[in-house]
């Protein structure tokens, strides 16, 4: 398993997820609601910005790796799924739950499709495309 700075940034994104959860659920006696929400959102934004940075640095420094290519979308999906669950818990409406379910369901289905196609030796047919990267940026901006 290679380790370089872009992979460190990806791991940092994963490590920030429990911190985001902990900050969001800090007792109100410690922090008012608005401060908790803002702090959790800022952690999410910082973590989300490392998504762009790790990819940029990996390409610029020629430090691409199979492990980094695997871990990066996993970190993205974990961040988005956790942020959606927190959002639904905070805004518990049918519409929020429905949209969060659709987004998380789509992520699981795409991951399963990629795994299945890799088993068939057709991994390139479901490779990450620019539209997928745009989708991730839009999700992170919207959730932030």
DAFENNOR-V536582 format. One record per residue. N is the residue number from 1. PHI is phi in whole degrees, -180 to 180 (NA if undefined). NEAR is the number of other ideal C-beta (glycine too) atoms within 12 Angstrom. D_FIRST is the distance of its C-alpha to the first C-alpha in whole Angstrom. Layout:
# DAFENNOR-V536582
N/PHI/NEAR/D_FIRST ; N/PHI/NEAR/D_FIRST
This chain:
# DAFENNOR-V536582
1/NA/11/0 ; 2/-73/18/4 ; 3/-136/15/7 ; 4/-147/22/10 ; 5/-64/21/13 ; 6/-59/33/13 ; 7/-69/31/10 ; 8/-58/22/12 ; 9/-63/32/15 ; 10/-66/38/14 ; 11/-62/25/13 ; 12/-59/26/16 ; 13/-59/41/18 ; 14/-69/27/17 ; 15/-67/21/18 ; 16/-72/31/21 ; 17/-61/33/22 ; 18/-61/18/24 ; 19/-64/23/25 ; 20/-60/37/27 ; 21/-64/25/28 ; 22/-60/20/29 ; 23/-65/26/31 ; 24/-63/30/33 ; 25/-101/22/34 ; 26/-58/20/35 ; 27/-57/13/39 ; 28/-62/13/42 ; 29/-65/8/43 ; 30/-86/13/41 ; 31/-142/18/40 ; 32/-66/13/42 ; 33/-51/17/41 ; 34/-64/12/41 ; 35/-68/17/39 ; 36/-63/25/36 ; 37/-62/26/36 ; 38/-65/19/36 ; 39/-64/25/33 ; 40/-64/35/31 ; 41/-64/26/31 ; 42/-65/20/30 ; 43/-63/32/27 ; 44/-62/37/26 ; 45/-66/24/28 ; 46/-62/26/25 ; 47/-62/38/22 ; 48/-63/35/23 ; 49/-69/23/24 ; 50/-69/33/20 ; 51/-62/38/20 ; 52/-67/26/22 ; 53/-64/23/20 ; 54/-65/35/17 ; 55/-67/30/17 ; 56/-61/19/20 ; 57/-67/23/18 ; 58/-61/29/15 ; 59/-72/17/18 ; 60/-65/14/20 ; 61/-92/18/18 ; 62/55/11/16 ; 63/-114/23/13 ; 64/-69/21/12 ; 65/-148/22/9 ; 66/-63/14/9 ; 67/-65/19/7 ; 68/-63/30/9 ; 69/-65/24/12 ; 70/-77/23/11 ; 71/-71/30/11 ; 72/-58/37/14 ; 73/-68/29/17 ; 74/-64/24/16 ; 75/-61/34/16 ; 76/-61/37/20 ; 77/-65/34/21 ; 78/-63/32/21 ; 79/-59/42/22 ; 80/-65/37/25 ; 81/-62/28/26 ; 82/-65/34/26 ; 83/-62/38/28 ; 84/-66/31/30 ; 85/-63/26/31 ; 86/-62/29/32 ; 87/-62/30/34 ; 88/-65/24/36 ; 89/-65/19/36 ; 90/-77/22/38 ; 91/-113/17/40 ; 92/-81/14/41 ; 93/-123/13/43 ; 94/-61/11/42 ; 95/-65/13/41 ; 96/-64/21/38 ; 97/-63/20/37 ; 98/-63/15/38 ; 99/-66/20/36 ; 100/-64/30/33 ; 101/-64/19/33 ; 102/-64/17/33 ; 103/-66/29/30 ; 104/-66/26/28 ; 105/-61/18/29 ; 106/-63/22/29 ; 107/-62/28/25 ; 108/-65/18/25 ; 109/-64/17/27 ; 110/-65/25/25 ; 111/-63/24/21 ; 112/-64/16/23 ; 113/-62/19/24 ; 114/-62/27/21 ; 115/-63/16/20 ; 116/-64/16/23 ; 117/-65/17/23 ; 118/-64/18/20 ; 119/-62/12/21 ; 120/-85/13/24 ; 121/77/10/23 ; 122/-118/14/24 ; 123/-55/18/21 ; 124/-63/12/22 ; 125/-72/14/25 ; 126/-125/22/24 ; 127/-68/18/21 ; 128/-64/22/21 ; 129/-113/14/25 ; 130/-59/10/26 ; 131/-63/12/29 ; 132/-68/22/26 ; 133/-68/20/24 ; 134/-64/14/28 ; 135/-58/22/28 ; 136/-63/31/25 ; 137/-62/21/27 ; 138/-62/16/30 ; 139/-61/30/29 ; 140/-67/30/28 ; 141/-65/19/31 ; 142/-63/20/33 ; 143/-72/33/31 ; 144/-63/25/31
